[in-house]
Amino acid sequence: MAAFEITGGRQLKGELTPQGAKNEALQVICATLLTKETVVIRNIPEILDVKNLIRLLGEIGVETKQKDPSTWSFRAANLNLDFLEGDEFKKMATRLRGSVMLVGPLIARCRRACMPQPGGDKIGRRRLDTHFHGLEVLGAEVDYDPIKEQFVITGDKMKGAYMLLEEASVTGTANVLMAAVLTPGTTTIFNAACEPYVQQLCLMLKQMGAKISGIGSNLLTIEGVQELNGADHTILPDMIEIGSFIGLAALTCSEITIKQYHPEQLGMIPHAFSRLGIKFEQKGTDLFIPAQDHYEIETFMDGSIMTIADAPWPGLTPDLLSVFLVVATQARGSLLIHQKMFESRLFFVDKLIDMGARIILCDPHRATVIGLDRQLPLHAANLVSPDIRAGVALLIAALSAEGTSIMNNIEQIDRGYQDIDLRLNAVGASIRRI
């Protein structure tokens, strides 16, 4: 097991280029199963979750080829469906939450899919109901095999249909969308997620020959086609990493420039940071964050405490709430963090309290942060990364803290952030992998 040795209290300065979006990568890579032709995907992040998914596709029979460090080609001409029935598939799929998005393409292309309970971050309940209900509306049959502990989905009688998703699930929308593009008839998905990840998936599918309208809205209409072609697709910069870098700059009083940051794809992220008093400016295609000794959290117009809460796009992504919480620990003022989606995502605050932060965990979904305005800086501690996003938030906290911290279980961070230690060291951080 690897760990980070982090010497904090350093002011950073330089340029950071965000990696390709992890969540988009997992979706569009799964979509390569929809065609026999070659699909080229660029700006793929070299992270553990993506590597595991590409390895899994290779076992299913997809020809995968790495053209350069961030570009891969995929050709799913001859699929090995027998592999889906075996123990090795179950073992590989349970390590990766994104493996659930294999179901939509497989049921569309092969009319059969198997799926064990997928893995991923332990951040609370992550239901699959939206995925399977949407497929059932299309005519698929979903059964659970208690002996093999896996779902078996068949789709011999699928046809287009109208559906109202019970939640605007990003992966649920992606799964149903990928199934619908090769399903005869018209499919209408209402309450669809409309995050940039889903928009990018739609654009790639359209390039492959799919007929999709309503992209960017919560109402998608899909006209099923018989087959799809190849494509050449480029993944967007990761908005979660961009938000993490903004938080890093603020907490460490650092001057950071984020390259090629695509402001139109960030939703409420810049506005939410500005409500914490963090200043930044756009310089061409880059985002410049100046060094700030102090930043003050706003209050609402009636004087009540500021609340930062997650919401479906274009609201604030839940993946960044842990970073906002850490940044607030050294702000002037108080902040209520309301994590609506996952009931276990705030449990990492005990580590921050050990570092000297003043936080009240109100319940599994809410935490109140009393900002210390840098009067009492965080101090070093022994830390454990509980999941990808909380792990990076704790890494940011350790980089601001006086002294040397040790962070264990950094494999969780490696699942979502490419060479984070090397890239941050290049702008002045001191992170040693041990």
C-alpha positions as CSV (number, residue, x, y, z in Angstrom):
1,M,0.0,0.0,0.0
2,A,1.4,3.4,-1.0
3,A,1.2,6.6,1.0
4,F,2.0,10.3,0.6
5,E,4.4,12.2,2.8
6,I,3.2,15.8,2.5
7,T,5.2,18.8,3.8
8,G,2.7,21.6,4.1
9,G,2.8,25.3,4.6
10,R,4.3,26.1,1.3
11,Q,3.0,28.8,-1.1
12,L,2.6,27.4,-4.6
13,K,3.0,29.2,-7.9
14,G,2.7,28.1,-11.5
15,E,0.4,26.6,-14.2
16,L,-1.7,23.5,-13.9
17,T,-3.4,21.8,-16.8
18,P,-6.5,19.8,-15.9
19,Q,-6.7,16.2,-17.0
20,G,-9.5,14.8,-19.2
21,A,-12.8,14.4,-17.3
22,K,-12.9,11.0,-15.5
23,N,-16.7,10.8,-15.5
24,E,-16.9,11.5,-19.2
25,A,-14.1,9.0,-20.0
26,L,-15.9,6.1,-18.3
27,Q,-19.1,6.8,-20.3
28,V,-17.6,7.3,-23.8
29,I,-15.3,4.3,-23.4
30,C,-18.3,2.1,-22.6
31,A,-20.1,3.5,-25.7
32,T,-17.4,2.0,-28.0
33,L,-19.2,-1.3,-27.5
34,L,-22.1,0.1,-29.6
35,T,-20.3,-0.3,-33.0
36,K,-18.0,-2.7,-34.8
37,E,-16.0,0.2,-36.3
38,T,-13.0,1.9,-34.7
39,V,-13.6,4.7,-32.2
40,V,-10.7,7.0,-31.3
41,I,-10.9,8.9,-28.0
42,R,-8.5,11.7,-27.1
43,N,-7.6,13.4,-23.8
44,I,-8.2,10.2,-21.8
45,P,-6.9,10.6,-18.2
46,E,-4.3,8.0,-17.2
47,I,-6.0,7.0,-13.9
48,L,-6.7,3.7,-12.2
49,D,-10.5,3.6,-12.9
50,V,-10.0,4.3,-16.6
51,K,-7.1,1.7,-16.9
52,N,-9.3,-0.9,-15.2
53,L,-12.2,-0.2,-17.6
54,I,-10.0,-0.4,-20.7
55,R,-8.5,-3.7,-19.4
56,L,-12.1,-5.0,-18.8
57,L,-13.1,-4.1,-22.4
58,G,-10.1,-6.0,-23.7
59,E,-11.2,-9.1,-21.9
60,I,-14.7,-8.7,-23.4
61,G,-13.0,-8.8,-26.8
62,V,-12.5,-5.2,-27.7
63,E,-9.3,-4.4,-29.6
64,T,-7.7,-1.6,-27.6
65,K,-4.6,0.3,-28.7
66,Q,-2.9,3.2,-27.0
67,K,-1.8,5.7,-29.7
68,D,-0.2,8.2,-27.3
69,P,-0.3,8.8,-23.5
70,S,-3.9,10.2,-23.7
71,T,-5.3,8.7,-27.0
72,W,-6.8,5.2,-27.4
73,S,-8.5,3.5,-30.2
74,F,-11.3,0.9,-29.6
75,R,-12.7,-1.7,-32.0
76,A,-15.5,-3.9,-30.7
77,A,-15.9,-6.1,-33.8
78,N,-15.8,-9.5,-32.1
79,L,-17.1,-9.6,-28.5
80,N,-16.5,-12.5,-26.2
81,L,-19.9,-12.7,-24.4
82,D,-18.9,-15.9,-22.6
83,F,-16.5,-13.8,-20.5
84,L,-19.4,-12.0,-19.0
85,E,-20.6,-15.2,-17.4
86,G,-17.4,-16.0,-15.6
87,D,-15.9,-15.2,-12.3
88,E,-13.1,-13.1,-13.7
89,F,-15.6,-10.6,-15.1
90,K,-17.4,-10.5,-11.8
91,K,-14.1,-9.8,-10.0
92,M,-13.0,-7.0,-12.4
93,A,-16.4,-5.4,-12.6
94,T,-16.9,-5.2,-8.8
95,R,-13.8,-3.1,-8.5
96,L,-15.2,-0.3,-10.7
97,R,-18.4,1.7,-10.3
98,G,-18.3,2.7,-14.0
99,S,-18.6,-0.9,-15.1
100,V,-22.4,-0.5,-14.7
101,M,-22.5,1.5,-17.9
102,L,-21.5,-1.6,-19.9
103,V,-25.1,-2.7,-19.5
104,G,-26.7,-0.2,-21.9
105,P,-24.3,-0.8,-24.8
106,L,-24.4,-4.6,-24.3
107,I,-28.1,-4.9,-24.1
108,A,-28.5,-2.7,-27.2
109,R,-25.8,-4.5,-29.3
110,C,-26.1,-8.1,-28.0
111,R,-29.5,-8.1,-26.3
112,R,-28.0,-9.6,-23.2
113,A,-25.8,-8.3,-20.3
114,C,-24.7,-9.6,-16.9
115,M,-23.6,-7.2,-14.1
116,P,-22.5,-7.9,-10.6
117,Q,-23.0,-5.2,-8.0
118,P,-20.5,-2.6,-9.1
119,G,-17.8,-1.2,-6.8
120,G,-16.5,2.4,-6.4
121,D,-16.4,4.9,-3.5
122,K,-18.1,4.0,-0.3
123,I,-20.0,7.2,0.1
124,G,-23.5,5.9,0.9
125,R,-26.3,4.2,-1.0
126,R,-25.9,4.3,-4.8
127,R,-29.0,2.7,-6.2
128,L,-29.2,1.1,-9.6
129,D,-33.0,1.4,-9.8
130,T,-32.9,4.2,-12.3
131,H,-30.7,2.2,-14.7
132,F,-32.8,-0.9,-14.6
133,H,-36.2,0.8,-14.5
134,G,-35.3,2.7,-17.7
135,L,-34.2,-0.5,-19.4
136,E,-37.4,-2.2,-18.3
137,V,-39.5,0.6,-19.8
138,L,-37.7,-0.1,-23.1
139,G,-38.8,-3.8,-22.8
140,A,-35.7,-5.4,-21.2
141,E,-36.1,-8.0,-18.6
142,V,-34.0,-7.7,-15.4
143,D,-33.5,-10.6,-13.1
144,Y,-31.2,-11.1,-10.1
145,D,-29.3,-14.4,-9.7
146,P,-28.7,-14.7,-5.9
147,I,-26.4,-17.7,-6.4
148,K,-24.0,-15.8,-8.8
149,E,-24.8,-12.5,-7.1
150,Q,-25.4,-10.7,-10.4
151,F,-28.0,-9.1,-12.5
152,V,-29.0,-10.7,-15.8
153,I,-30.6,-8.4,-18.3
154,T,-32.1,-9.6,-21.6
155,G,-33.6,-7.4,-24.3
156,D,-35.0,-9.4,-27.2
157,K,-38.3,-7.4,-27.2
158,M,-37.0,-3.9,-26.8
159,K,-38.7,-0.9,-28.5
160,G,-38.8,2.8,-28.0
161,A,-40.9,4.3,-25.2
162,Y,-41.6,7.4,-23.1
163,M,-40.1,7.4,-19.6
164,L,-39.8,9.7,-16.7
165,L,-36.7,9.0,-14.7
166,E,-37.3,9.0,-10.9
167,E,-34.0,10.8,-10.4
168,A,-31.7,12.7,-12.8
169,S,-28.9,10.1,-12.5
170,V,-25.9,10.8,-14.7
171,T,-24.9,7.2,-15.1
172,G,-28.5,6.1,-15.3
173,T,-29.2,8.5,-18.1
174,A,-26.1,7.4,-19.9
175,N,-27.1,3.7,-19.6
176,V,-30.6,4.2,-20.9
177,L,-29.4,6.6,-23.6
178,M,-26.9,4.1,-24.9
179,A,-29.5,1.3,-25.0
180,A,-32.0,3.5,-26.8
181,V,-29.8,4.5,-29.7
182,L,-30.0,1.0,-31.2
183,T,-33.6,0.3,-30.1
184,P,-36.3,0.5,-32.8
185,G,-38.7,3.4,-32.4
186,T,-38.7,6.7,-30.6
187,T,-37.5,6.9,-27.0
188,T,-38.2,10.0,-24.9
189,I,-36.2,10.4,-21.6
190,F,-37.7,13.1,-19.3
191,N,-35.8,14.2,-16.2
192,A,-32.6,13.2,-17.9
193,A,-29.4,14.3,-16.4
194,C,-27.9,17.1,-18.6
195,E,-24.3,17.4,-17.1
196,P,-21.5,18.1,-19.6
197,Y,-20.6,14.4,-19.4
198,V,-24.0,13.4,-20.8
199,Q,-23.8,16.2,-23.4
200,Q,-20.5,14.9,-24.6
201,L,-21.7,11.3,-24.7
202,C,-24.6,12.5,-26.9
203,L,-22.3,14.4,-29.2
204,M,-20.1,11.4,-29.7
205,L,-23.1,9.1,-30.3
206,K,-24.4,11.6,-32.9
207,Q,-21.0,11.6,-34.6
208,M,-21.4,7.8,-34.7
209,G,-24.8,8.1,-36.5
210,A,-27.3,8.2,-33.6
211,K,-30.3,10.5,-33.8
212,I,-30.6,12.5,-30.6
213,S,-32.3,15.8,-29.9
214,G,-32.7,17.9,-26.8
215,I,-29.0,17.7,-25.9
216,G,-28.2,20.0,-22.9
217,S,-31.8,19.8,-21.6
218,N,-33.6,17.3,-19.3
219,L,-35.7,16.0,-22.2
220,L,-33.9,13.8,-24.7
221,T,-35.5,12.3,-27.7
222,I,-33.8,9.3,-29.5
223,E,-34.8,7.8,-32.8
224,G,-33.3,4.3,-32.9
225,V,-31.0,3.3,-35.7
226,Q,-29.9,-0.1,-36.9
227,E,-26.2,0.4,-36.5
228,L,-23.6,3.0,-35.6
229,N,-20.3,4.0,-37.2
230,G,-16.9,4.9,-35.8
231,A,-15.9,8.3,-34.4
232,D,-13.1,10.5,-33.2
233,H,-13.9,12.2,-29.9
234,T,-12.1,14.5,-27.5
235,I,-12.9,14.5,-23.8
236,L,-13.4,17.8,-21.9
237,P,-11.1,19.0,-19.1
238,D,-12.2,17.6,-15.8
239,M,-14.3,20.2,-14.0
240,I,-13.8,18.4,-10.7
241,E,-10.1,18.8,-11.0
242,I,-10.5,22.4,-12.0
243,G,-12.5,23.1,-8.8
244,S,-10.0,21.2,-6.8
245,F,-7.2,23.4,-8.1
246,I,-9.2,26.6,-7.3
247,G,-9.6,25.3,-3.7
248,L,-5.9,24.4,-3.5
249,A,-4.9,27.9,-4.6
250,A,-7.2,29.6,-2.0
251,L,-6.3,27.4,0.9
252,T,-2.5,27.6,0.3
253,C,-2.5,31.4,-0.5
254,S,-1.1,30.5,-3.9
255,E,-1.0,32.1,-7.3
256,I,-2.2,29.4,-9.8
257,T,-3.1,29.6,-13.5
258,I,-5.4,26.8,-14.7
259,K,-4.9,26.2,-18.4
260,Q,-7.7,25.6,-21.0
261,Y,-10.4,25.5,-18.4
262,H,-13.6,25.8,-20.5
263,P,-15.7,28.2,-18.4
264,E,-19.0,27.3,-20.2
265,Q,-18.7,23.7,-18.8
266,L,-18.3,24.6,-15.1
267,G,-21.9,25.4,-14.2
268,M,-22.1,26.9,-10.7
269,I,-18.5,26.1,-9.7
270,P,-17.0,29.6,-10.2
271,H,-20.0,31.3,-8.6
272,A,-19.9,29.1,-5.6
273,F,-16.2,29.8,-5.0
274,S,-16.8,33.5,-5.4
275,R,-19.4,33.3,-2.6
276,L,-16.6,32.1,-0.4
277,G,-14.7,35.3,-1.3
278,I,-12.2,33.7,-3.6
279,K,-11.1,35.9,-6.5
280,F,-10.1,34.8,-10.0
281,E,-10.1,36.2,-13.5
282,Q,-10.3,34.8,-17.0
283,K,-7.2,35.4,-19.1
284,G,-8.0,34.1,-22.6
285,T,-8.7,30.4,-22.3
286,D,-7.0,30.3,-18.8
287,L,-8.3,30.9,-15.3
288,F,-6.0,33.0,-13.1
289,I,-6.3,32.7,-9.3
290,P,-4.2,35.3,-7.4
291,A,-2.6,34.6,-4.0
292,Q,-5.1,35.7,-1.3
293,D,-4.1,36.1,2.4
294,H,-7.8,36.3,3.4
295,Y,-11.1,35.5,1.9
296,E,-14.5,36.1,3.4
297,I,-17.7,34.0,3.1
298,E,-20.7,35.9,2.1
299,T,-24.0,35.8,3.9
300,F,-27.4,35.6,2.4
301,M,-29.3,38.9,1.8
302,D,-31.2,38.5,5.1
303,G,-27.9,38.0,7.0
304,S,-28.3,34.2,7.5
305,I,-25.4,31.8,7.2
306,M,-24.3,30.9,3.7
307,T,-25.2,27.4,2.5
308,I,-23.4,25.5,-0.3
309,A,-25.5,22.5,-1.5
310,D,-25.3,20.1,-4.4
311,A,-27.9,20.0,-7.1
312,P,-28.4,18.5,-10.6
313,W,-26.7,20.4,-13.4
314,P,-26.3,23.3,-13.8
315,G,-26.3,23.3,-10.0
316,L,-23.2,22.5,-8.0
317,T,-21.7,19.0,-8.4
318,P,-21.6,16.9,-5.3
319,D,-18.1,15.8,-6.1
320,L,-16.7,19.2,-5.0
321,L,-18.5,19.7,-1.7
322,S,-15.6,18.1,0.2
323,V,-13.2,20.7,-1.3
324,F,-15.5,23.6,-0.5
325,L,-15.7,22.3,3.1
326,V,-11.9,22.2,3.4
327,V,-11.5,25.7,1.9
328,A,-14.0,27.1,4.3
329,T,-11.9,26.1,7.3
330,Q,-9.6,29.0,6.8
331,A,-12.1,31.6,5.5
332,R,-13.5,34.5,7.5
333,G,-17.1,33.6,8.4
334,S,-19.2,30.4,8.6
335,L,-20.6,28.0,6.1
336,L,-23.2,25.3,6.0
337,I,-22.4,22.4,3.7
338,H,-25.5,20.4,2.7
339,Q,-24.6,17.1,0.9
340,K,-28.0,16.0,-0.3
341,M,-27.1,13.0,-2.5
342,F,-24.8,10.7,-0.4
343,E,-25.2,10.2,3.3
344,S,-21.6,9.1,4.0
345,R,-19.7,11.7,2.1
346,L,-19.1,14.1,5.1
347,F,-17.8,11.5,7.5
348,F,-14.2,12.5,6.7
349,V,-14.6,15.7,8.7
350,D,-13.2,14.0,11.8
351,K,-9.8,14.0,10.1
352,L,-10.1,17.8,9.6
353,I,-11.1,18.3,13.2
354,D,-8.0,16.4,14.2
355,M,-6.0,19.0,12.1
356,G,-7.6,21.9,14.1
357,A,-10.6,22.7,11.9
358,R,-13.8,23.9,13.7
359,I,-16.6,21.8,12.2
360,I,-19.9,20.6,13.5
361,L,-21.2,17.5,11.8
362,C,-25.0,18.2,12.2
363,D,-26.1,14.9,10.6
364,P,-24.9,12.6,7.8
365,H,-25.9,15.2,5.2
366,R,-24.9,18.6,6.8
367,A,-21.8,20.1,8.4
368,T,-21.3,23.6,9.7
369,V,-17.8,25.1,9.3
370,I,-16.6,28.0,11.5
371,G,-13.8,29.6,9.5
372,L,-10.6,30.4,11.3
373,D,-9.5,33.3,9.0
374,R,-5.9,31.8,9.2
375,Q,-5.7,32.7,12.9
376,L,-5.3,29.0,13.7
377,P,-3.7,27.3,10.7
378,L,-4.3,23.6,10.2
379,H,-1.6,21.3,11.6
380,A,-0.1,18.1,10.2
381,A,-1.7,14.7,10.9
382,N,-1.8,11.1,9.9
383,L,-4.6,10.8,7.4
384,V,-6.4,8.1,5.4
385,S,-8.1,8.8,2.0
386,P,-11.6,7.4,2.3
387,D,-12.7,8.0,-1.3
388,I,-11.5,9.9,-4.4
389,R,-13.0,13.3,-3.6
390,A,-12.5,13.4,0.1
391,G,-8.9,12.1,-0.4
392,V,-8.1,15.1,-2.6
393,A,-9.7,17.5,-0.1
394,L,-7.6,16.0,2.7
395,L,-4.5,16.3,0.4
396,I,-5.3,20.0,-0.1
397,A,-5.7,20.4,3.7
398,A,-2.3,18.8,4.3
399,L,-0.6,21.0,1.8
400,S,-1.8,24.1,3.7
401,A,-1.0,22.6,7.2
402,E,2.2,23.3,9.0
403,G,4.4,20.2,9.4
404,T,4.6,16.9,7.7
405,S,1.4,14.7,7.2
406,I,1.2,11.1,6.1
407,M,-1.7,10.1,4.0
408,N,-2.5,6.4,3.5
409,N,-4.8,4.6,1.1
410,I,-3.8,7.0,-1.7
411,E,-4.9,4.3,-4.3
412,Q,-8.3,6.0,-3.9
413,I,-6.8,9.3,-5.2
414,D,-5.0,7.5,-8.0
415,R,-8.4,6.2,-9.2
416,G,-9.4,9.7,-10.1
417,Y,-6.4,12.0,-10.4
418,Q,-3.5,11.4,-12.8
419,D,0.0,11.9,-11.3
420,I,-1.4,14.4,-8.8
421,D,1.8,14.3,-6.7
422,L,4.1,15.0,-9.7
423,R,1.9,17.8,-11.1
424,L,1.5,19.6,-7.8
425,N,5.2,19.2,-7.0
426,A,5.9,21.0,-10.3
427,V,4.3,24.2,-8.9
428,G,6.1,24.0,-5.6
429,A,4.3,21.4,-3.5
430,S,6.3,18.8,-1.5
431,I,4.6,15.4,-1.9
432,R,6.6,12.2,-1.7
433,R,5.1,8.9,-2.6
434,I,6.3,6.3,-0.1
